[in-house]
Amino acid sequence: MINIQFNYLYRDGANYKQFGSVVFTNLQKLSIEFINEIISERLIDSLWFYATRWGLKDLHHFDWDDEIDHMLHEYEDVELTNEEPTNGDIADFLQLIKSH
């Protein structure tokens, strides 16, 4: 079965990056274009989101620095993958982000 990988990152004000991804099943066989469209509609300024509100891991791992740190994460993309799922189904994830 082809799964969906959601790729995102945390970039602080000094441009240090920490990358992450999660893999969802795709039981309804939603297209990458459709998934990307729903996600894009929910982003702040076409790029940002709050990872914890979307049920995703916060990628900020370093000691907090008030001068450069913030809570927003960056959306990179979604892609097809044969990797094993690490989260639930992509349709459930899309429903979750629609509610936030």
C-alpha positions in Angstrom: 0.0 0.0 0.0 1.2 3.5 -0.8 1.3 5.8 2.2 1.6 9.6 2.6 4.6 11.2 4.1 4.1 14.7 5.6 7.3 16.7 5.7 7.8 19.7 7.9 10.5 21.6 9.8 11.2 24.0 12.6 13.3 27.1 11.6 14.3 29.5 14.3 15.1 33.2 13.8 18.8 32.4 13.3 17.8 30.0 10.4 18.8 26.8 12.3 16.6 24.0 11.0 15.3 20.8 12.5 13.4 18.5 10.1 10.7 16.0 10.7 8.1 13.8 8.9 5.2 11.5 9.7 3.8 8.8 7.6 0.0 8.3 7.3 -2.0 5.5 5.7 -4.2 6.6 2.8 -7.1 4.2 3.0 -9.3 6.5 0.8 -6.6 6.8 -1.8 -6.7 10.6 -1.8 -4.5 12.3 -4.3 -1.3 14.2 -3.3 -2.9 17.3 -5.0 -6.0 17.1 -2.9 -4.1 16.5 0.3 -1.8 19.4 -0.4 -4.8 21.7 -1.2 -6.5 21.0 2.1 -3.2 21.5 4.0 -2.4 24.7 2.1 -5.8 26.2 3.0 -5.0 25.8 6.7 -1.5 27.3 6.7 -0.7 30.7 8.1 0.7 32.9 5.4 0.9 29.9 3.0 3.7 28.3 5.1 3.3 28.1 8.8 1.3 26.0 11.3 1.4 25.0 15.0 2.6 21.4 15.1 1.0 20.5 18.4 -2.4 21.8 17.3 -2.2 19.5 14.4 -1.2 16.6 16.6 2.4 16.6 15.3 5.6 16.5 17.2 7.2 19.9 18.1 10.6 19.9 16.4 12.1 22.6 18.6 14.7 20.6 20.5 17.2 23.2 21.7 17.1 25.4 24.8 14.5 28.2 24.2 16.0 31.6 23.2 13.4 34.4 23.4 15.3 36.4 20.7 15.1 33.8 18.0 12.6 31.1 18.9 8.8 30.9 18.1 6.1 28.2 18.1 5.5 28.0 14.3 6.6 25.1 12.1 7.0 25.2 8.3 5.2 22.9 5.9 7.4 21.4 3.3 5.3 19.0 1.3 3.5 15.6 1.1 4.7 12.7 -0.9 3.9 9.1 -1.6 6.0 6.6 0.3 6.3 2.8 1.0 7.5 3.6 4.5 5.5 2.1 7.4 2.9 4.4 8.9 3.8 6.3 12.1 0.5 8.0 12.5 -3.2 7.3 11.6 -4.9 7.8 8.3 -4.4 11.0 6.3 -8.1 11.6 6.0 -8.4 11.7 9.8 -5.4 14.1 9.9 -7.1 16.4 7.3 -10.3 16.4 9.4 -8.2 17.4 12.5 -6.6 20.4 10.8 -9.9 21.5 9.3 -11.1 21.9 12.9 -8.3 24.2 14.0 
